[in-house]
Amino acid sequence: MSLQPGGAPAAERTDIRAELGLRPIINVSGTMTALGASIMVPEAIAAMAAIAPEFVEIDDLHRKASAVLARLTGAEAGFVTASCASGIALSIAGSMTRDDLLAIERLPDVTEGLKTEVLIQLGHVVSFGAPIDQSIRLAGGKAVPVGTVSLAQPYQLESAIGQRTAAALYVVSHHTVQFGMIPLPDFAAICRKREIPVIVDAASEYDLRGFLAQGADIAVYSGHKFLGGPTTGIVAGRKDLVRAAYLQNRGIGRGMKVGKESIVGVMAALQAWEKRDHGGIRERERAALQLWLEALQALRGIAATIVPDPTDNPLDRLQVSVLPESGFTAAGLAAALAQGSPPVIVRDHEVERGHFFLDPCNLHPGEAEIVARQLVETLRSSNAARFAAAERQRSIERLMKWPD
Ligand SMILES: *Cc1c(COP(=O)(O)O)cnc(C)c1O
């Protein structure tokens, strides 16, 4: 039994990583770009292989993808681009140029008369590995912050809308401030009254219909996160705005384009999503969480609790709090696990708060047991305290030497 449709028992998989000299990491971090995102579903892999040797008319293939996207999201239309970050940039560009082909060719230089301002609540100005306002600037747009880091109010949004407002960007993610922000239905209603398109970054969300249903004009997803497709971005929404974003392929979208293989891959992943045994997957994820919880129970200085996903995705994680009696800091324990054999990569984005998370949504069969064993062995080993601090700094130092 696999935890994801693509999962096969470790022993049955020939591991290309060994051939390439790469570490056989176990991902309990989540759908992270830096770790290869997700286990691609077999339907996507098969579709990509099938289209690879064939020629197709790409606009027609995109038409077919649009129909699939419309069916799954409830949108009027959709298209596939390189990533969610690209989808945001192209949607913003489209809201600026609409269907003006000359303006599309001129971006990111903005000609007279184009609206360029993009409203975003300050608590939504996140980094997902790159700053989100850069996706606005790439299109030639200008981010206009609304409210403060911890509080945004409807009147602040209303007064920020002006003659030069092209769009408003709304982020649904664990990365954002989770309180004090304007709820999407209210945000969308204010923008709709003034005819400002609302673009939702829903990169890592399960809900394919809800944000459009709550009033968004465009919702943008990552194809390679929960959907288990190839690395792609999905743009879905109002037909005229999706078309304007699609037309950017004759402009700034050229460097963000996807080929036939990615388009059919994500179409297949979406069709598989409709048939996926979501309940069965949740059951197996719960079993992994329970296994880890029990493994950690006996260990000194560790407190573990199952916590729900902060944006209500149907997914729980194990929060592992690391107390001084354990002999570790949370950062130190995360680093020690990442140095183990096999390396276990935990979800460490708020490790400064003294905890990390174990995410069960990307496990191959047998890996949950390995993670439990590595946790216990690492906590019992004495030499691991040397991994105490400054991991973020160290990873930047390493990056700056790439490719060594
Ligand atoms: C992952 C993520 C992105 C970036 O998605 P890509 O498809 O990798 O470009 C953007 N926004 C949020 C909220 C994310 O979680």
The ligand as a Tripos MOL2 file, in Angstrom:
@<TRIPOS>MOLECULE
LIG
   15    15     1     0     0
SMALL
NO_CHARGES

@<TRIPOS>ATOM
      1 C1          5.0010   27.2640   -3.0840 C.3       1 LIG1
      2 C2          4.3550   28.5820   -3.0680 C.ar      1 LIG1
      3 C3          4.5190   29.4610   -4.1270 C.ar      1 LIG1
      4 C4          5.4330   29.1760   -5.2680 C.3       1 LIG1
      5 O1          4.9610   28.1290   -6.0310 O.3       1 LIG1
      6 P1          5.8010   27.6160   -7.2760 P.3       1 LIG1
      7 O2          4.8050   26.8290   -8.0470 O.co2     1 LIG1
      8 O3          6.9030   26.7800   -6.7460 O.co2     1 LIG1
      9 O4          6.2730   28.8250   -7.9850 O.co2     1 LIG1
     10 C5          3.8190   30.6570   -4.1160 C.ar      1 LIG1
     11 N1          3.0120   30.9730   -3.0950 N.ar      1 LIG1
     12 C6          2.8450   30.1570   -2.0490 C.ar      1 LIG1
     13 C7          1.9160   30.5730   -0.9640 C.3       1 LIG1
     14 C8          3.5140   28.9260   -1.9930 C.ar      1 LIG1
     15 O5          3.3380   28.1040   -0.9530 O.3       1 LIG1
@<TRIPOS>BOND
     1     1     2 1
     2     2     3 ar
     3     2    14 ar
     4     3     4 1
     5     3    10 ar
     6     4     5 1
     7     5     6 1
     8     6     7 2
     9     6     8 1
    10     6     9 1
    11    10    11 ar
    12    11    12 ar
    13    12    13 1
    14    12    14 ar
    15    14    15 1
@<TRIPOS>SUBSTRUCTURE
     1 LIG1         1 GROUP 0 **** ****
